[in-house]
Amino acid sequence: MPYNLVRVKVADYAKWKPIFDQLSAPRKASGGAKGGTLFRDEKDPNDITILIEWDKLEDAHKFVESETVKEAVKKSGVVKIDFYFLNEVEKIKT
């Protein structure tokens, strides 16, 4: 399964989150987003990790490179952002 992992450092989570939420519709409209999980660091609530499952990594690349995402990043107070595009190899059993 393909995934897009996003590491984000924001200036203010409360300002960033509503703008992130507005990307839900464009993410769905991109055709390949299947949902995901948002994480906040226990010591720094402005340190965010997002894991989104996609049908195809090509769709994830198109979404991340879109003007919609670029504009959202600019106005949401993102300090630093890194995108990773991953293919699942195996589930780990405990």
C-alpha positions as CSV (number, residue, x, y, z in Angstrom):
1,M,0.0,0.0,0.0
2,P,1.4,3.5,-0.8
3,Y,1.5,6.2,1.8
4,N,2.4,9.8,2.1
5,L,4.1,10.7,5.4
6,V,4.3,14.4,6.2
7,R,6.3,15.9,9.0
8,V,5.2,19.5,9.8
9,K,6.5,22.0,12.3
10,V,3.9,24.8,12.7
11,A,4.0,28.1,14.6
12,D,0.5,27.6,16.1
13,Y,-1.5,24.4,15.9
14,A,-4.8,26.2,16.4
15,K,-4.2,28.4,13.4
16,W,-2.8,25.5,11.2
17,K,-5.5,22.9,11.9
18,P,-8.5,24.6,10.3
19,I,-6.5,25.2,7.1
20,F,-5.4,21.6,7.1
21,D,-9.0,20.5,7.5
22,Q,-9.9,22.6,4.4
23,L,-7.6,20.4,2.4
24,S,-9.9,17.4,3.0
25,A,-12.2,18.1,-0.1
26,P,-9.2,18.7,-2.5
27,R,-7.5,15.6,-1.1
28,K,-10.6,13.5,-1.8
29,A,-11.0,15.1,-5.3
30,S,-7.5,14.1,-6.1
31,G,-8.9,10.7,-6.7
32,G,-6.5,8.5,-4.7
33,A,-6.6,9.6,-1.0
34,K,-8.0,6.9,1.2
35,G,-7.8,8.5,4.6
36,G,-5.1,8.7,7.2
37,T,-4.0,9.6,10.7
38,L,-2.7,12.8,12.3
39,F,-0.3,12.7,15.2
40,R,1.0,15.4,17.6
41,D,4.3,15.1,19.4
42,E,3.8,14.6,23.2
43,K,6.3,17.3,24.1
44,D,5.7,19.7,21.3
45,P,2.1,20.0,20.1
46,N,3.3,22.1,17.1
47,D,5.3,19.1,15.8
48,I,2.9,17.2,13.6
49,T,3.1,13.9,11.7
50,I,0.5,13.0,9.1
51,L,0.2,9.5,7.5
52,I,-2.1,9.3,4.5
53,E,-2.9,6.2,2.5
54,W,-3.2,6.5,-1.3
55,D,-4.3,4.3,-4.2
56,K,-1.2,5.4,-6.1
57,L,1.8,7.5,-5.2
58,E,1.4,9.5,-8.4
59,D,-1.8,10.9,-7.0
60,A,0.0,11.8,-3.7
61,H,2.7,13.6,-5.7
62,K,0.2,15.6,-7.7
63,F,-1.7,16.6,-4.6
64,V,1.4,17.7,-2.7
65,E,2.7,19.7,-5.7
66,S,-0.7,21.4,-6.3
67,E,-1.1,25.2,-5.9
68,T,-3.9,24.5,-3.4
69,V,-1.4,22.8,-1.0
70,K,1.3,25.4,-1.6
71,E,-1.1,28.2,-0.7
72,A,-2.3,26.4,2.4
73,V,1.2,25.9,3.6
74,K,2.0,29.6,3.1
75,K,-1.1,30.9,5.0
76,S,-1.2,28.3,7.8
77,G,2.0,29.2,9.6
78,V,4.1,26.2,8.6
79,V,7.7,26.6,9.8
80,K,9.1,23.5,8.2
81,I,7.5,20.7,6.1
82,D,8.9,17.5,4.7
83,F,7.1,15.0,2.4
84,Y,7.9,11.3,2.2
85,F,6.4,8.9,-0.3
86,L,6.4,5.3,0.9
87,N,5.5,1.9,-0.2
88,E,4.4,-0.6,2.5
89,V,6.7,-3.6,2.6
90,E,5.1,-5.7,5.3
91,K,3.0,-5.5,8.5
92,I,5.0,-6.1,11.6
93,K,3.7,-8.5,14.2
94,T,4.3,-8.0,17.9
